[in-house]
């Protein structure tokens, strides 16, 4: 796709030159030529109004699919993907490219009283990139945390010294991790301002997602402690001495994160105040599921930890 559009990166389409609306309209009305193999319009996209539905872009995509299949056959890459699959992938690439292209184009200013200057549009693009970078880092850390916790709870389940009651608890937490997935993990930010060793990675401050039932945070803290104790015991038995790297040190800040909300979780996993404060339209969007997480409901009945943190959420 990048080769056909002559771009270097999906996020760097600000210099891309799409075809004009006049050319597209002439093609649609039959008064002008379409994108043909023999000219430089063959793979040149239209990014204006109605870009998703226009016959021009549909013709461009068909041209791209033909070229991709031919190139794959010549390179002997094996059976080509079905055309429908290639088309879906191309639409996703086009969307990303257009978002990048339009980011630096002037829009109505957020104040609503004037059209953005080029400087304001450029600043908005920089802010978008910074926000996007922060979101990617956060997701990467959440993914790493999920993998770390999942591996840890599986080690605990394999540990023969665990009691039957503890094993039941780890089985429940493993199910919780699977349901929460990546987006449901606690948020972790680098506390660079208070880093005592600037040459080393700073510790990660953990913030609890505001939509979580607070007992989940306590369970994850129990899991972290149990996994650490198990690994210390394993190192002692093997004679290995190890110090955790700063990048692996996590500090529970007691703060609540409002960065995101995960939809369609089992109802008991949501904080009761969070659900109670949702409007009807937001509740329809969040769509909490009436699904049982084994042993979780009994634990919630035993320890009503929501009451402990209502002030933080309110």
Steps between C-alpha positions, in 0.01 A plus 500: 500500500780741589683421177188557290422831674871599501492572871748388766266448797127480571536779754684735262245574229509879558693541172265273302331654196152345450298558183271801489124494542458620140684196359291265713171668404589486129573129534171435683302698240677327213648823366855423607743206502540263791813366667675303226809280508685714248495830692609627842137509620489120522551488879427861596229516766227755568480634858217752468137481610343162432838331458370170637218465246647657188539280193848647451645345815324171428675494162833589665462214748425255219817620322700452820362150555598396146853635546541340843392157371727526194800605714431217748488243220821631343674489838366145554357589841255212491121508458375861499253627757137517383413832334245583771767466769745720307224756446422517874868548582535773236198689636665500843826631349310769309325611818831530687661685211209742467500569876869589477443712186210695652667556836702799381223645285326804656164432662249709691683600820376333819369842609269488197562862403764469227680267261826366637822659384770270366690549828196393705444200273867403537476529879189280501688236301791506746258466793322212325832318445594548866160374615520205261852415618385512863205271421727250322745495794210447742360212295846341472544513877153359558575213262827432680322511835231256382764256373699535825194440720372211289838328511518559875158358582573192286822446698300519822251244369790266420650546848414191703540682831190712435196414713167404343355836611792693348475298179130592471597866541768484226256327264254785555771761438607323181140524378494869599815568297351329195180705528675834563744442210746779409270803530379395843844504662599769747667808353875542548691827453871567535569722800797671332482817715577308818755265349797481737716332236463696170723253313263212581134441409264658751256297705144472369217663694186288489160670471178304544245523213197693630256243362658211693333343802760584764539140614672434164789728598540315830499165321766615254712629788467160671604335173809721464611420855439126461686483168794695643517272805484191278784626281711595802450147631592354160817713485603391848453134412706541182766718666436795266517852640314768303397863549191625313577748225360853557278456194327213682434691823135603536372743763128508581416870507147468636388729215213429263547504122226644276688428175261242358200277564477136399163398359308172534662374819302277736284728714662405837840626375381860472509741792143541629532882509625503140196304381260699716619832353467393135224655292270265311680569171843441657376181666387377157850579372689333786270194483600318821445127450304272730782246519617308806868509597542194721552579872523877432143576611552317830818696562324829430230406750765428763700820445300800378809695399304745284416698812869551573565696181171679422653836591777455241251421225239762592 
